[in-house]
Amino acid sequence: MKKIKSEIRDVKFGKECTVVEPVNLYECEIGDYVKIGPFVEITRGVLIGNKSVVSSHSFICEKVNIGEDVFIGHGVMFTNDKFTNGSRAYGDKTKWKSTNIGNKVLIGSNATILPVSICDETVIGAGAVVTKDINIKGIYAGNPAKLKKKL
């Protein structure tokens, strides 16, 4: 049986970051005072802003940018492939889409974030599936996520 190990490779860390292993972090940029829990994977090109928290068991894929002071709950999944033609892009990055998370965003546990933009100071409820851009500050929940209350 082949042993699989966690890896931290070619990561640009800011000041006083906390990383709880095991994790897979590679070719990404982590801001100052960021906390990353165990069993997290953050892939190539991801940017995470200062004072953000990524809780355990979360996956942040290529083409995701996360603002400052963002909280990402346990088991949050990001995707960059919308399976537009009914199949996956098989590494064809020209078909991948970007995700941009604003500042002071809270994302509840087990949320799924498709390629979208989420404005500053927004709350995404636990288990929500965000399928469209969010441009109005508020609390969003459900599948698909809908505005429940303006903030």
N, C-alpha and C positions, 0 to 999 in steps of 0.2 A: 504494500500500500504506500502510495506517495504521500509524504507529509506536506501539508499546505501551511505556509507561514504567513503572518502579516508582514506588511512592508511600509516603510516611510521612505520615499525616494524623491529627490529633486524638488523638495518643498521649500518655498520661501516663507519663513515664519516671521511674524512681527514680534514685538516685545511681550514677554511674560505670558506666553501661550501655555495652555494645559492640554495634554493629550493623554487619554487613558487607553492603553493598549489592551487587546489587539485591535489594530486599525489597518486600513489600506489607504494611504494618502500618497498620491504621486502627481508630480508636475503641476501643482496647484499653488495658490498664494493665500496665505492665512494672515489676517490683520493682527493688530495689537490686542492683547488681553482676551483672545478667543479661547473658548473651552470646547473640547471635542471629546465626546464619550466613547466607550468601547464599541466594537463591532460596527464602526462607521467606515464607509468608503467614500472618498472624495477624489474625483478623477481629474485628468489633464485639463488645464486651462481654467478651472473653477477659481473664482475670487470670492473670498469671505471677508466682509468688513469688520472693523474694530468692534470689540466688546460683544461679539455674537456668540451664541451657544448652539452647538449641534449635539443633540442627545443621542443615546445609543441606538444602534440598529438602523440608522438612516443612510440613505444612498443619494449622493449628489453627483450627477453625471456631467460630462463635458457640455459646455455652452451655458452654464448656470452662473449668474452673478448675484451675490447676496450682499445687501447693504449693511449698514452699521447697526449695532444694538438689536439684532434679530435673534429671536428664540425659535429654534426648530425642535419640536418635540420628538419623542421616541418613535422610531419606525417610519419616519417621513420619507417618501419616495419621490424623486424627481425623474422626469423622462425628457429626452430630446427628440424622440422619434414618435410621430403621431400615427404611424402605420397607415398613412394616407391612401395608399393603393391596396390596402388589405393585407399587406405583408410588411415585414421589417426592412429597414434600409440596408442591412448587411454591411455596415461600416461605411456606406456611402454618405460621408459627412455633408455633402451638398443638400441632402434631404433632411438633415437635422435642423431643428429650430432652437432658438435661444429662449432662456427664461431669465427674467430680471425681477429680483425681489427688492423692494424699497427698504428704507430705514425704519426701525422700530416696528417691524412686522412680527407677529406672533403666529406660529403655525402649530396647531395641535397634533398630538400623536396620531400616527397612522394616516395622515393626510397624504393624498397623491396630487402632485403638482405637474400638470402637463406644460408644454412650452407656452408660457404666458408672461405678462408683466403684472406685478402686484404693487399698488401704490403704497407710500409711506403710511405708517400708523394704522395698519389693518390687522384684523384678527381672523385667522382661518381656523374653524372649529375642528376638533378631533374627528378623524374619519372622512373629512370633506374631500371631494374630488374637484379640483379647480381646472376647468376646461376652457375658460375664457379670461381675457384681460380683466383686471379689477382696477378701476380708475376712481372709485368713490370710497373714501375712508369709511370703514364699517366692520361689522361682524358678519362673516359669511359661513354658511354651513350647508351640508347636504351633498347629494350626488345627483346632478352636478351642483356645485356650490352656488348658493344664491344669497343675496343681501338680506340679512335678518334685521339689522339695526344700523342706522348711520351713526358715525361717531363724530 
